[in-house]
Protein backbone atom coordinates (compact mmCIF):
# COMPACT_ATOMS: atom_id res chain seq x y z
CA UNK A 1 0.00 0.00 0.00
CA UNK A 2 1.42 3.40 -0.90
CA UNK A 3 1.51 6.36 1.46
CA UNK A 4 -1.58 8.58 0.87
CA UNK A 5 0.41 11.72 1.69
CA UNK A 6 3.01 10.87 -0.95
CA UNK A 7 0.41 9.97 -3.60
CA UNK A 8 -1.27 13.36 -3.38
CA UNK A 9 0.83 16.44 -2.63
CA UNK A 10 -0.95 18.59 -0.07
CA UNK A 11 -3.15 15.69 1.04
CA UNK A 12 -5.01 16.11 4.31
CA UNK A 13 -5.08 12.91 6.32
CA UNK A 14 -8.02 12.27 8.63
CA UNK A 15 -7.77 10.38 11.90
CA UNK A 16 -9.00 10.65 15.45
CA UNK A 17 -7.64 11.46 18.87
CA UNK A 18 -7.05 8.02 20.30
CA UNK A 19 -8.01 4.59 19.04
CA UNK A 20 -9.06 2.52 22.04
CA UNK A 21 -12.57 3.32 23.17
CA UNK A 22 -15.03 0.74 24.51
CA UNK A 23 -17.90 2.61 22.84
CA UNK A 24 -16.46 1.86 19.42
CA UNK A 25 -16.99 -1.89 19.85
CA UNK A 26 -19.83 -2.75 17.51
CA UNK A 27 -19.25 0.45 15.48
CA UNK A 28 -15.65 0.65 14.31
CA UNK A 29 -14.59 -2.64 15.89
CA UNK A 30 -16.47 -5.94 15.87
CA UNK A 31 -18.35 -6.59 19.12
CA UNK A 32 -16.08 -8.03 21.78
CA UNK A 33 -12.83 -6.76 20.24
CA UNK A 34 -10.04 -6.87 22.82
CA UNK A 35 -8.29 -3.54 23.54
CA UNK A 36 -4.99 -5.08 22.37
CA UNK A 37 -6.49 -5.65 18.90
CA UNK A 38 -8.03 -2.21 18.38
CA UNK A 39 -5.10 -0.34 16.81
CA UNK A 40 -4.68 -2.87 13.99
CA UNK A 41 -8.39 -2.60 13.17
CA UNK A 42 -8.33 1.19 13.49
CA UNK A 43 -5.42 1.35 11.01
CA UNK A 44 -7.62 -0.33 8.39
CA UNK A 45 -10.08 2.59 8.57
CA UNK A 46 -7.79 5.60 9.13
CA UNK A 47 -4.27 6.53 7.96
CA UNK A 48 -3.26 8.28 11.21
CA UNK A 49 -4.03 8.67 14.90
CA UNK A 50 -3.19 11.24 17.54
CA UNK A 51 -1.62 9.52 20.54
CA UNK A 52 -3.21 10.89 23.70
CA UNK A 53 -0.67 9.07 25.87
CA UNK A 54 2.02 11.67 25.04
CA UNK A 55 0.01 14.36 26.84
CA UNK A 56 0.72 12.63 30.13
CA UNK A 57 4.32 11.62 29.46
CA UNK A 58 6.50 9.83 26.97
CA UNK A 59 5.36 6.33 26.06
CA UNK A 60 7.57 3.37 26.87
CA UNK A 61 9.69 2.04 24.01
CA UNK A 62 7.77 -1.24 24.24
CA UNK A 63 4.48 0.64 23.65
CA UNK A 64 5.85 2.39 20.57
CA UNK A 65 7.26 -0.87 19.23
CA UNK A 66 3.84 -2.52 19.70
CA UNK A 67 2.05 0.35 17.90
CA UNK A 68 4.47 0.15 14.98
CA UNK A 69 4.12 -3.63 14.73
CA UNK A 70 0.30 -3.35 14.57
CA UNK A 71 0.13 -0.78 11.76
CA UNK A 72 1.21 -0.64 8.11
CA UNK A 73 4.40 1.22 7.16
CA UNK A 74 2.32 4.08 5.75
CA UNK A 75 0.40 4.66 8.99
CA UNK A 76 1.14 7.96 10.75
CA UNK A 77 1.18 8.80 14.45
CA UNK A 78 0.87 12.31 15.81
CA UNK A 79 1.75 13.19 19.37
CA UNK A 80 -0.32 15.38 21.64
CA UNK A 81 1.84 18.15 23.12
CA UNK A 82 2.73 17.23 26.72
CA UNK A 83 0.73 19.12 29.33
CA UNK A 84 3.96 20.20 31.02
CA UNK A 85 4.86 22.23 27.90
CA UNK A 86 2.29 24.98 28.52
CA UNK A 87 1.26 25.13 32.19
CA UNK A 88 -2.25 26.62 32.16
CA UNK A 89 -1.71 28.79 35.23
CA UNK A 90 1.34 30.50 33.74
CA UNK A 91 0.30 30.72 30.09
CA UNK A 92 -1.65 33.98 29.71
CA UNK A 93 -1.21 34.40 25.95
CA UNK A 94 -1.01 31.36 23.69
CA UNK A 95 2.43 31.03 22.10
CA UNK A 96 2.51 31.42 18.29
CA UNK A 97 2.94 27.66 17.81
CA UNK A 98 -0.45 27.13 19.49
CA UNK A 99 -2.30 29.85 17.61
CA UNK A 100 -0.66 30.81 14.31
CA UNK A 101 -3.42 33.33 13.60
CA UNK A 102 -1.93 35.46 16.41
CA UNK A 103 1.00 36.38 14.17
CA UNK A 104 -1.25 37.38 11.31
CA UNK A 105 -3.60 39.54 13.34
CA UNK A 106 -1.08 40.93 15.82
CA UNK A 107 -1.52 40.69 19.54
CA UNK A 108 -4.54 38.64 20.66
CA UNK A 109 -7.17 40.52 22.59
Buried (B, 14 or more C-beta within 10 A) or exposed (E): EEBBBEEEEEEEBEBBEBBBBEEBBEEBBEEEBEEEBBBBBBBEEBBBBBBEBBBEEEBEEEEBEBBEEBBEEBBBBEEBEEEEEEEEEEEEEEEEEEEEEBEEEEEEE
